[in-house]
Amino acid sequence: MEFLGLVIIVLLLSLGLITLTVLKSKQGSVSIQKSYADKALGQNTINAMLKMRTECRAGIPTGIKLSELIVDCAENPADAQIICDNGAYSCEYVNKTIFNIFNATLISWQESYDFFIEETNITFNTQGCNDRSPSEEPGKQFLPTKIGPIKMSLRICT
């Protein structure tokens, strides 16, 4: 009788350890999926922004690409060559457009991020995301300009 009780206790402990192991392994895969999604989110967002056509000038049927406005902003920070229909210079239009994109996506998804474009005054970040925040490798893109390549970077903080 005592032997049967001992066998039942061993079986219950084994069952508990197996359940714990299965639950822990599932938590790890979710973390890996989120890590990959955060890394892909940064790069995919930059890629989509650069290909996006804007409504800067109504006379151009397909619109001016956001990447063209960013290049103009970097090359001519004080005296932009591209002036939009609403009177905004390229830097101002880019700032407003990126702000709207991030509000509609990253901020509404409650993602912390750090974004900047070198050679411009274009920088966005959310509270809770700074140089010491843990994150994945940032999404990066380089744009050729007359002054040399400029780097865009979007880091999603974890």
PyRosetta script that sets phi, psi and omega in degrees:
from pyrosetta import init, pose_from_sequence

init()
pose = pose_from_sequence("MEFLGLVIIVLLLSLGLITLTVLKSKQGSVSIQKSYADKALGQNTINAMLKMRTECRAGIPTGIKLSELIVDCAENPADAQIICDNGAYSCEYVNKTIFNIFNATLISWQESYDFFIEETNITFNTQGCNDRSPSEEPGKQFLPTKIGPIKMSLRICT")
pose.set_psi(1, -44.0)
pose.set_omega(1, 178.7)
pose.set_phi(2, -62.9)
pose.set_psi(2, -36.3)
pose.set_omega(2, 180.0)
pose.set_phi(3, -63.5)
pose.set_psi(3, -40.6)
pose.set_omega(3, 178.6)
pose.set_phi(4, -63.6)
pose.set_psi(4, -39.4)
pose.set_omega(4, 177.1)
pose.set_phi(5, -64.1)
pose.set_psi(5, -40.5)
pose.set_omega(5, 178.4)
pose.set_phi(6, -64.9)
pose.set_psi(6, -40.3)
pose.set_omega(6, 178.5)
pose.set_phi(7, -63.7)
pose.set_psi(7, -41.4)
pose.set_omega(7, 179.8)
pose.set_phi(8, -64.2)
pose.set_psi(8, -42.5)
pose.set_omega(8, 179.0)
pose.set_phi(9, -62.9)
pose.set_psi(9, -44.4)
pose.set_omega(9, 178.9)
pose.set_phi(10, -62.4)
pose.set_psi(10, -42.0)
pose.set_omega(10, 178.6)
pose.set_phi(11, -63.9)
pose.set_psi(11, -42.1)
pose.set_omega(11, 178.9)
pose.set_phi(12, -64.5)
pose.set_psi(12, -42.5)
pose.set_omega(12, 177.1)
pose.set_phi(13, -63.4)
pose.set_psi(13, -42.7)
pose.set_omega(13, 178.6)
pose.set_phi(14, -61.9)
pose.set_psi(14, -44.2)
pose.set_omega(14, 178.8)
pose.set_phi(15, -61.9)
pose.set_psi(15, -41.3)
pose.set_omega(15, 177.9)
pose.set_phi(16, -63.7)
pose.set_psi(16, -43.0)
pose.set_omega(16, 178.8)
pose.set_phi(17, -65.5)
pose.set_psi(17, -39.9)
pose.set_omega(17, 178.2)
pose.set_phi(18, -64.3)
pose.set_psi(18, -43.6)
pose.set_omega(18, 178.6)
pose.set_phi(19, -61.8)
pose.set_psi(19, -44.5)
pose.set_omega(19, 179.1)
pose.set_phi(20, -61.9)
pose.set_psi(20, -42.4)
pose.set_omega(20, 179.1)
pose.set_phi(21, -63.7)
pose.set_psi(21, -43.6)
pose.set_omega(21, 179.5)
pose.set_phi(22, -63.9)
pose.set_psi(22, -43.6)
pose.set_omega(22, 179.9)
pose.set_phi(23, -64.7)
pose.set_psi(23, -41.4)
pose.set_omega(23, 179.4)
pose.set_phi(24, -65.8)
pose.set_psi(24, -39.2)
pose.set_omega(24, -179.5)
pose.set_phi(25, -67.4)
pose.set_psi(25, -34.0)
pose.set_omega(25, 177.5)
pose.set_phi(26, -68.9)
pose.set_psi(26, -36.9)
pose.set_omega(26, 178.4)
pose.set_phi(27, -64.2)
pose.set_psi(27, -38.2)
pose.set_omega(27, 179.2)
pose.set_phi(28, -64.1)
pose.set_psi(28, -39.7)
pose.set_omega(28, -178.8)
pose.set_phi(29, -69.3)
pose.set_psi(29, -33.8)
pose.set_omega(29, 176.8)
pose.set_phi(30, -64.8)
pose.set_psi(30, -41.1)
pose.set_omega(30, 178.8)
pose.set_phi(31, -63.2)
pose.set_psi(31, -40.8)
pose.set_omega(31, 178.7)
pose.set_phi(32, -65.9)
pose.set_psi(32, -42.0)
pose.set_omega(32, 179.1)
pose.set_phi(33, -63.4)
pose.set_psi(33, -43.6)
pose.set_omega(33, 179.3)
pose.set_phi(34, -64.7)
pose.set_psi(34, -40.7)
pose.set_omega(34, 179.0)
pose.set_phi(35, -60.4)
pose.set_psi(35, -45.7)
pose.set_omega(35, 178.3)
pose.set_phi(36, -65.0)
pose.set_psi(36, -42.5)
pose.set_omega(36, -179.9)
pose.set_phi(37, -62.4)
pose.set_psi(37, -40.7)
pose.set_omega(37, 178.0)
pose.set_phi(38, -63.5)
pose.set_psi(38, -42.0)
pose.set_omega(38, 179.7)
pose.set_phi(39, -66.0)
pose.set_psi(39, -45.4)
pose.set_omega(39, -179.7)
pose.set_phi(40, -68.0)
pose.set_psi(40, -34.0)
pose.set_omega(40, -178.8)
pose.set_phi(41, -62.1)
pose.set_psi(41, -44.2)
pose.set_omega(41, 179.3)
pose.set_phi(42, -61.2)
pose.set_psi(42, -49.5)
pose.set_omega(42, -178.3)
pose.set_phi(43, -68.6)
pose.set_psi(43, -42.4)
pose.set_omega(43, -178.8)
pose.set_phi(44, -66.4)
pose.set_psi(44, -36.1)
pose.set_omega(44, 178.4)
pose.set_phi(45, -65.1)
pose.set_psi(45, -44.3)
pose.set_omega(45, 178.3)
pose.set_phi(46, -62.8)
pose.set_psi(46, -46.3)
pose.set_omega(46, -179.8)
pose.set_phi(47, -58.8)
pose.set_psi(47, -43.7)
pose.set_omega(47, -179.6)
pose.set_phi(48, -66.8)
pose.set_psi(48, -40.6)
pose.set_omega(48, 179.8)
pose.set_phi(49, -62.1)
pose.set_psi(49, -42.0)
pose.set_omega(49, -177.4)
pose.set_phi(50, -67.0)
pose.set_psi(50, -30.3)
pose.set_omega(50, -179.7)
pose.set_phi(51, -87.4)
pose.set_psi(51, -12.2)
pose.set_omega(51, -175.8)
pose.set_phi(52, -65.3)
pose.set_psi(52, 135.9)
pose.set_omega(52, 174.9)
pose.set_phi(53, -93.9)
pose.set_psi(53, 137.5)
pose.set_omega(53, -176.2)
pose.set_phi(54, -103.8)
pose.set_psi(54, 174.3)
pose.set_omega(54, 175.9)
pose.set_phi(55, -106.1)
pose.set_psi(55, 31.4)
pose.set_omega(55, -177.7)
pose.set_phi(56, -60.0)
pose.set_psi(56, -45.2)
pose.set_omega(56, 178.9)
pose.set_phi(57, -127.5)
pose.set_psi(57, 119.2)
pose.set_omega(57, -177.3)
pose.set_phi(58, -69.4)
pose.set_psi(58, -25.5)
pose.set_omega(58, -176.9)
pose.set_phi(59, -71.3)
pose.set_psi(59, -16.7)
pose.set_omega(59, 179.8)
pose.set_phi(60, -93.6)
pose.set_psi(60, 116.5)
pose.set_omega(60, -172.4)
pose.set_phi(61, -54.5)
pose.set_psi(61, -41.8)
pose.set_omega(61, -176.5)
pose.set_phi(62, -98.7)
pose.set_psi(62, -2.1)
pose.set_omega(62, 179.6)
pose.set_phi(63, 81.8)
pose.set_psi(63, 164.1)
pose.set_omega(63, 178.0)
pose.set_phi(64, -90.1)
pose.set_psi(64, 133.9)
pose.set_omega(64, 178.3)
pose.set_phi(65, -66.1)
pose.set_psi(65, 146.0)
pose.set_omega(65, 176.9)
pose.set_phi(66, -59.9)
pose.set_psi(66, -34.5)
pose.set_omega(66, 179.1)
pose.set_phi(67, -62.0)
pose.set_psi(67, -36.5)
pose.set_omega(67, 177.7)
pose.set_phi(68, -66.1)
pose.set_psi(68, -39.2)
pose.set_omega(68, 178.0)
pose.set_phi(69, -67.1)
pose.set_psi(69, -37.9)
pose.set_omega(69, 178.0)
pose.set_phi(70, -64.7)
pose.set_psi(70, -43.6)
pose.set_omega(70, 178.7)
pose.set_phi(71, -62.0)
pose.set_psi(71, -44.7)
pose.set_omega(71, 178.6)
pose.set_phi(72, -61.4)
pose.set_psi(72, -40.8)
pose.set_omega(72, 179.0)
pose.set_phi(73, -62.0)
pose.set_psi(73, -42.2)
pose.set_omega(73, -179.3)
pose.set_phi(74, -70.8)
pose.set_psi(74, -40.7)
pose.set_omega(74, -177.2)
pose.set_phi(75, -75.5)
pose.set_psi(75, -31.1)
pose.set_omega(75, -175.3)
pose.set_phi(76, -133.4)
pose.set_psi(76, 66.3)
pose.set_omega(76, -174.5)
pose.set_phi(77, -64.1)
pose.set_psi(77, -32.9)
pose.set_omega(77, -177.3)
pose.set_phi(78, -94.1)
pose.set_psi(78, -25.4)
pose.set_omega(78, -174.8)
pose.set_phi(79, -139.3)
pose.set_psi(79, 76.2)
pose.set_omega(79, -175.8)
pose.set_phi(80, -61.1)
pose.set_psi(80, 143.2)
pose.set_omega(80, 177.2)
pose.set_phi(81, -83.3)
pose.set_psi(81, -28.6)
pose.set_omega(81, -179.7)
pose.set_phi(82, -99.9)
pose.set_psi(82, 119.5)
pose.set_omega(82, 175.3)
pose.set_phi(83, -118.3)
pose.set_psi(83, 125.5)
pose.set_omega(83, -176.1)
pose.set_phi(84, -77.0)
pose.set_psi(84, 165.4)
pose.set_omega(84, -179.6)
pose.set_phi(85, -57.2)
pose.set_psi(85, -31.8)
pose.set_omega(85, -179.1)
pose.set_phi(86, -83.1)
pose.set_psi(86, 5.5)
pose.set_omega(86, 178.5)
pose.set_phi(87, 89.6)
pose.set_psi(87, -2.9)
pose.set_omega(87, -179.2)
pose.set_phi(88, -77.5)
pose.set_psi(88, 138.3)
pose.set_omega(88, 173.1)
pose.set_phi(89, -76.6)
pose.set_psi(89, 164.8)
pose.set_omega(89, -174.3)
pose.set_phi(90, -56.0)
pose.set_psi(90, -44.2)
pose.set_omega(90, -178.6)
pose.set_phi(91, -61.6)
pose.set_psi(91, -43.9)
pose.set_omega(91, 180.0)
pose.set_phi(92, -64.1)
pose.set_psi(92, -42.8)
pose.set_omega(92, -178.8)
pose.set_phi(93, -66.3)
pose.set_psi(93, -41.7)
pose.set_omega(93, 178.8)
pose.set_phi(94, -62.6)
pose.set_psi(94, -46.6)
pose.set_omega(94, 179.1)
pose.set_phi(95, -56.2)
pose.set_psi(95, -48.1)
pose.set_omega(95, -178.4)
pose.set_phi(96, -64.4)
pose.set_psi(96, -43.1)
pose.set_omega(96, -178.0)
pose.set_phi(97, -65.4)
pose.set_psi(97, -46.4)
pose.set_omega(97, 179.9)
pose.set_phi(98, -65.0)
pose.set_psi(98, -40.2)
pose.set_omega(98, 176.8)
pose.set_phi(99, -57.5)
pose.set_psi(99, -45.4)
pose.set_omega(99, 179.4)
pose.set_phi(100, -65.2)
pose.set_psi(100, -40.2)
pose.set_omega(100, 178.8)
pose.set_phi(101, -61.9)
pose.set_psi(101, -48.0)
pose.set_omega(101, -178.4)
pose.set_phi(102, -66.2)
pose.set_psi(102, -36.3)
pose.set_omega(102, 177.4)
pose.set_phi(103, -64.1)
pose.set_psi(103, -39.6)
pose.set_omega(103, -177.6)
pose.set_phi(104, -77.6)
pose.set_psi(104, -18.1)
pose.set_omega(104, -176.2)
pose.set_phi(105, -119.7)
pose.set_psi(105, -83.8)
pose.set_omega(105, -171.0)
pose.set_phi(106, -59.1)
pose.set_psi(106, -44.2)
pose.set_omega(106, -178.5)
pose.set_phi(107, -69.2)
pose.set_psi(107, -42.1)
pose.set_omega(107, 179.2)
pose.set_phi(108, -68.0)
pose.set_psi(108, -24.6)
pose.set_omega(108, 176.0)
pose.set_phi(109, -87.3)
pose.set_psi(109, -0.4)
pose.set_omega(109, -179.4)
pose.set_phi(110, 60.3)
pose.set_psi(110, 41.9)
pose.set_omega(110, 175.7)
pose.set_phi(111, -96.7)
pose.set_psi(111, 133.1)
pose.set_omega(111, 173.2)
pose.set_phi(112, -85.2)
pose.set_psi(112, 138.9)
pose.set_omega(112, -176.8)
pose.set_phi(113, -149.1)
pose.set_psi(113, 164.3)
pose.set_omega(113, 175.8)
pose.set_phi(114, -136.6)
pose.set_psi(114, 121.5)
pose.set_omega(114, -175.4)
pose.set_phi(115, -132.1)
pose.set_psi(115, 137.5)
pose.set_omega(115, 173.6)
pose.set_phi(116, -151.3)
pose.set_psi(116, 158.4)
pose.set_omega(116, 172.6)
pose.set_phi(117, -125.9)
pose.set_psi(117, 118.7)
pose.set_omega(117, 179.3)
pose.set_phi(118, -61.9)
pose.set_psi(118, 155.5)
pose.set_omega(118, 177.7)
pose.set_phi(119, 66.0)
pose.set_psi(119, 12.7)
pose.set_omega(119, 176.0)
pose.set_phi(120, -135.9)
pose.set_psi(120, 172.4)
pose.set_omega(120, 174.0)
pose.set_phi(121, -96.7)
pose.set_psi(121, 25.5)
pose.set_omega(121, -176.7)
pose.set_phi(122, -94.9)
pose.set_psi(122, 108.9)
pose.set_omega(122, 179.2)
pose.set_phi(123, -145.8)
pose.set_psi(123, 132.0)
pose.set_omega(123, 175.7)
pose.set_phi(124, -132.7)
pose.set_psi(124, 143.2)
pose.set_omega(124, 168.8)
pose.set_phi(125, -157.1)
pose.set_psi(125, 162.8)
pose.set_omega(125, 178.8)
pose.set_phi(126, -109.2)
pose.set_psi(126, 155.6)
pose.set_omega(126, 176.1)
pose.set_phi(127, -62.1)
pose.set_psi(127, 142.0)
pose.set_omega(127, -179.0)
pose.set_phi(128, 94.4)
pose.set_psi(128, -3.5)
pose.set_omega(128, 177.9)
pose.set_phi(129, -126.2)
pose.set_psi(129, 106.8)
pose.set_omega(129, 178.6)
pose.set_phi(130, -136.6)
pose.set_psi(130, -171.0)
pose.set_omega(130, -176.5)
pose.set_phi(131, -59.6)
pose.set_psi(131, -27.1)
pose.set_omega(131, -177.7)
pose.set_phi(132, -95.0)
pose.set_psi(132, -1.8)
pose.set_omega(132, -178.5)
pose.set_phi(133, -72.1)
pose.set_psi(133, 138.1)
pose.set_omega(133, 175.9)
pose.set_phi(134, -67.7)
pose.set_psi(134, 141.1)
pose.set_omega(134, -179.6)
pose.set_phi(135, -160.3)
pose.set_psi(135, 170.3)
pose.set_omega(135, 173.3)
pose.set_phi(136, -86.1)
pose.set_psi(136, 175.1)
pose.set_omega(136, 175.0)
pose.set_phi(137, -58.9)
pose.set_psi(137, 130.8)
pose.set_omega(137, -176.9)
pose.set_phi(138, -70.3)
pose.set_psi(138, 154.3)
pose.set_omega(138, 170.4)
pose.set_phi(139, -73.3)
pose.set_psi(139, 135.7)
pose.set_omega(139, -177.0)
pose.set_phi(140, -133.8)
pose.set_psi(140, 151.2)
pose.set_omega(140, 174.8)
pose.set_phi(141, -152.3)
pose.set_psi(141, 142.7)
pose.set_omega(141, 178.3)
pose.set_phi(142, -113.8)
pose.set_psi(142, 137.0)
pose.set_omega(142, 178.3)
pose.set_phi(143, -116.4)
pose.set_psi(143, 129.7)
pose.set_omega(143, 177.4)
pose.set_phi(144, -75.3)
pose.set_psi(144, 136.9)
pose.set_omega(144, 176.5)
pose.set_phi(145, -138.5)
pose.set_psi(145, 173.3)
pose.set_omega(145, 176.4)
pose.set_phi(146, -65.5)
pose.set_psi(146, -27.1)
pose.set_omega(146, -178.6)
pose.set_phi(147, -92.1)
pose.set_psi(147, 5.1)
pose.set_omega(147, -177.8)
pose.set_phi(148, 110.2)
pose.set_psi(148, 170.4)
pose.set_omega(148, -177.9)
pose.set_phi(149, -66.6)
pose.set_psi(149, 141.3)
pose.set_omega(149, 173.6)
pose.set_phi(150, -112.1)
pose.set_psi(150, 147.1)
pose.set_omega(150, -175.8)
pose.set_phi(151, -107.7)
pose.set_psi(151, 134.1)
pose.set_omega(151, 169.6)
pose.set_phi(152, -107.3)
pose.set_psi(152, 141.1)
pose.set_omega(152, 180.0)
pose.set_phi(153, -141.9)
pose.set_psi(153, 133.6)
pose.set_omega(153, 176.0)
pose.set_phi(154, -129.5)
pose.set_psi(154, 113.1)
pose.set_omega(154, -178.9)
pose.set_phi(155, -108.5)
pose.set_psi(155, 125.0)
pose.set_omega(155, 176.4)
pose.set_phi(156, -95.7)
pose.set_psi(156, 119.7)
pose.set_omega(156, -178.1)
pose.set_phi(157, -85.0)
pose.set_psi(157, 146.7)
pose.set_omega(157, -178.3)
pose.set_phi(158, -101.6)
pose.dump_pdb("model.pdb")
